Each structure stands twice: as C-alpha cells, then as structure tokens.
Amino acid sequence: MKKKQENELIHFATIGILMVIASFVYPAFAAIRKIGFLAIALGLIPLFYAVISQKKRFSQAKLQEIDKMSGFEFEQYCYFLLLNSGYDSAVTTNDGPDQGVDVIATKNKEKYAFQCKRWNKKVGNKAIQEIYAGKDYYGLQHAIVITNPSFTDSAKQLAKKLNVQLWDRDTLAKQIETYHYKKR
C-alpha cells in the first residue's frame, strides 16, 4: 500500500474517532456515533489487512519474488528481513530525504546503515559512495549495500577501500535462510 493511501485511511479513521468522541461529549450528536464507528472500521481494516498481507508475502519470499519487487517493496522487504534475522531494531528512512540510507538497524549496540538496491544489473560505485556518505551523515558505525544481483568489480574495490560491506545475491540468500531457520 502506498504512503498516500495509508495517510488517507488514517485520516478517515481519525475523522471517525472524532465523530465518536463528539457523539459522547455532545448528546445531540449521538446519531453520528454509528457513522463514526463505521469510519474507524473502514479506515483501519484496510491498513491492518495490508500489514498482515505484506508480512505473509515477505515471510514466504524467495529470490524469484524479490526479483519482481519494486525498489520501495525491496526496501520494505530488507527492513522486514533485518528485523526477523538477528537485528535488535530497524527503522526505514522513507519519510524524507534518506541521504543514501534506506534502513538503519541496530545489532549488539552497533548501528548499521543499509542501502537496498533491487536491480536487474550489477550495482556500481554510486551506491557505495552514497551509503558511505549516509553512514557518516547519520553517525553510524557500519555501512552495507544489499542487492539482488551482484556488484561491479569497481564497486567491490571501492567498498573494500571504504570498509563498506556488500550483500550480493548469495549473501541475501543466506540471510533469507537465517530468517527461515529462526522462524522454525
């Protein structure tokens, strides 16, 4: 579900909440109470359904499904995967300018910057440069670029020099295995 749709549903539910409150505060508005409850339900049920559906889809995703995701969906998937495969906490940066960092995660009190690239070709130097700058911008200790294919030789050289970790298709597959193992 897109952010704009989520915001509209939240606004709809909020209006419903205000209608219900008004119906209790002002007895003359008692007739709108049912409409308020209906607005709350119509606003929240699609949100809950979207969250549950996404979790189910992500929990079953294999590399073939990941290859079909949009860039935004891949960022959300990486967030889900990190939270469910050993990281203590994670937050996405998709509410504003991300400075090259899509997800910030914590593991063993260390903070990690992740850039998520769902591409059809090898990822080049630009992603390495962006995550390196973003790591410093947010004051984090580690920088990692995750992708579903691989990295160019030049990107691998730059990442080694800048101490940026690269998670290619094989590493991503291992993280997915770790998640499925922990899920059992």
C-alpha positions as CSV (number, residue, x, y, z in Angstrom):
1,M,0.0,0.0,0.0
2,K,1.4,3.4,-0.9
3,K,2.1,6.0,1.7
4,K,-0.6,8.4,0.3
5,Q,-3.3,5.7,0.6
6,E,-2.2,4.9,4.1
7,N,-2.4,8.6,5.1
8,E,-5.9,8.9,3.6
9,L,-7.1,5.8,5.5
10,I,-5.6,7.1,8.8
11,H,-7.3,10.5,8.2
12,F,-10.6,8.7,7.6
13,A,-10.2,6.7,10.8
14,T,-9.2,9.9,12.7
15,I,-12.4,11.6,11.5
16,G,-14.4,8.6,12.7
17,I,-12.7,8.8,16.1
18,L,-13.5,12.5,16.4
19,M,-17.2,11.8,15.4
20,V,-17.5,9.1,18.1
21,I,-15.9,11.4,20.7
22,A,-18.2,14.3,19.7
23,S,-21.2,11.9,20.0
24,F,-20.4,11.2,23.6
25,V,-19.5,14.8,24.5
26,Y,-22.5,16.4,22.8
27,P,-25.6,14.2,23.2
28,A,-27.2,16.0,20.3
29,F,-24.6,14.3,18.0
30,A,-25.5,10.7,19.2
31,A,-26.9,9.9,15.8
32,I,-23.4,10.2,14.2
33,R,-21.9,7.6,16.6
34,K,-22.6,4.7,14.3
35,I,-21.2,6.5,11.3
36,G,-18.1,7.3,13.4
37,F,-17.5,3.7,14.2
38,L,-18.1,2.8,10.6
39,A,-15.5,5.3,9.5
40,I,-13.0,4.0,12.0
41,A,-13.5,0.4,10.7
42,L,-13.3,1.5,7.1
43,G,-10.1,3.4,7.8
44,L,-8.3,0.8,9.9
45,I,-9.3,-2.6,8.5
46,P,-7.6,-2.0,5.1
47,L,-4.4,-0.9,7.0
48,F,-4.4,-4.0,9.1
49,Y,-5.1,-6.2,6.1
50,A,-2.2,-4.6,4.2
51,V,0.2,-5.1,7.0
52,I,-0.8,-8.7,7.5
53,S,-0.7,-9.4,3.8
54,Q,2.7,-7.8,3.4
55,K,4.2,-9.8,6.4
56,K,2.8,-13.0,4.9
57,R,4.2,-12.2,1.5
58,F,7.6,-11.2,2.9
59,S,7.8,-14.3,5.1
60,Q,7.4,-16.6,2.1
61,A,9.5,-14.6,-0.4
62,K,12.2,-16.3,-2.3
63,L,14.8,-14.7,-4.6
64,Q,12.5,-15.1,-7.6
65,E,9.8,-13.0,-5.9
66,I,12.3,-10.4,-4.8
67,D,13.5,-10.0,-8.4
68,K,9.9,-8.9,-9.2
69,M,9.6,-6.3,-6.3
70,S,9.7,-2.6,-6.9
71,G,12.6,-0.7,-5.3
72,F,10.3,0.5,-2.5
73,E,9.0,-3.0,-1.8
74,F,12.6,-4.3,-1.7
75,E,13.5,-1.6,0.9
76,Q,10.4,-2.7,3.0
77,Y,11.5,-6.4,2.5
78,C,15.0,-5.7,3.7
79,Y,13.6,-3.9,6.7
80,F,11.4,-6.9,7.5
81,L,14.3,-9.3,6.9
82,L,16.7,-7.4,9.2
83,L,14.1,-7.3,12.0
84,N,13.5,-11.0,11.7
85,S,17.0,-12.3,11.3
86,G,19.0,-11.1,14.2
87,Y,19.0,-7.3,14.3
88,D,17.7,-5.8,17.5
89,S,15.8,-2.9,15.9
90,A,15.4,-1.3,12.5
91,V,13.8,1.8,11.1
92,T,13.3,3.0,7.5
93,T,14.2,6.4,6.3
94,N,11.5,6.6,3.6
95,D,9.6,9.5,5.1
96,G,12.1,12.1,4.0
97,P,15.4,12.6,2.2
98,D,17.4,9.4,3.1
99,Q,20.9,10.7,2.4
100,G,21.7,7.3,0.8
101,V,20.5,5.2,3.7
102,D,17.3,3.2,3.3
103,V,17.3,1.3,6.7
104,I,19.1,2.0,9.9
105,A,19.4,-1.1,12.1
106,T,21.0,-2.0,15.4
107,K,22.7,-5.2,16.4
108,N,24.7,-5.8,19.6
109,K,24.6,-2.0,20.2
110,E,26.3,-1.3,16.8
111,K,24.4,0.8,14.3
112,Y,24.2,-0.1,10.7
113,A,23.3,1.9,7.6
114,F,21.7,-0.2,4.8
115,Q,21.1,0.8,1.2
116,C,18.8,-1.5,-0.7
117,K,19.2,-1.9,-4.4
118,R,16.7,-4.1,-6.2
119,W,18.2,-4.0,-9.7
120,N,18.4,-6.1,-12.8
121,K,22.1,-5.4,-13.4
122,K,25.2,-5.2,-11.3
123,V,25.4,-2.3,-8.8
124,G,28.2,0.2,-9.3
125,N,30.2,2.7,-7.4
126,K,27.4,5.3,-6.8
127,A,25.7,3.0,-4.3
128,I,28.9,2.6,-2.4
129,Q,29.6,6.3,-2.3
130,E,26.0,7.1,-1.2
131,I,26.0,4.6,1.7
132,Y,29.5,5.7,2.8
133,A,28.3,9.4,3.0
134,G,25.0,8.4,4.5
135,K,26.7,6.4,7.3
136,D,28.6,9.4,8.3
137,Y,25.6,11.7,7.9
138,Y,23.6,9.6,10.4
139,G,26.7,8.9,12.6
140,L,26.5,5.1,12.2
141,Q,29.3,2.6,12.6
142,H,28.8,0.3,9.7
143,A,27.6,0.6,6.0
144,I,26.1,-2.2,4.0
145,V,24.6,-2.3,0.5
146,I,22.1,-5.1,-0.2
147,T,21.2,-6.1,-3.8
148,N,19.5,-8.9,-5.5
149,P,22.2,-9.3,-8.3
150,S,25.8,-8.5,-7.7
151,F,28.4,-5.7,-7.8
152,T,30.8,-4.4,-10.4
153,D,34.5,-5.1,-9.8
154,S,35.0,-1.3,-9.4
155,A,32.3,-1.2,-6.7
156,K,33.9,-4.2,-4.9
157,Q,37.3,-2.4,-4.9
158,L,35.8,0.9,-3.6
159,A,33.8,-0.9,-0.9
160,K,36.9,-2.7,0.3
161,K,38.8,0.6,0.5
162,L,35.9,2.4,2.3
163,N,35.0,-0.6,4.6
164,V,31.5,-0.9,3.1
165,Q,30.0,-4.4,3.3
166,L,28.4,-5.8,0.2
167,W,25.5,-8.2,0.4
168,D,25.0,-9.7,-3.1
169,R,22.5,-12.3,-4.2
170,D,24.4,-15.1,-2.4
171,T,24.6,-13.2,0.9
172,L,20.9,-12.2,0.6
173,A,20.0,-15.9,0.1
174,K,21.9,-16.7,3.3
175,Q,20.1,-14.0,5.2
176,I,16.8,-15.4,3.9
177,E,17.9,-18.9,5.1
178,T,18.8,-17.5,8.5
179,Y,15.3,-15.9,8.7
180,H,13.6,-19.2,7.8
181,Y,15.8,-21.2,10.2
182,K,14.9,-18.8,13.1
183,K,11.2,-18.9,12.1
184,R,11.0,-22.7,12.9
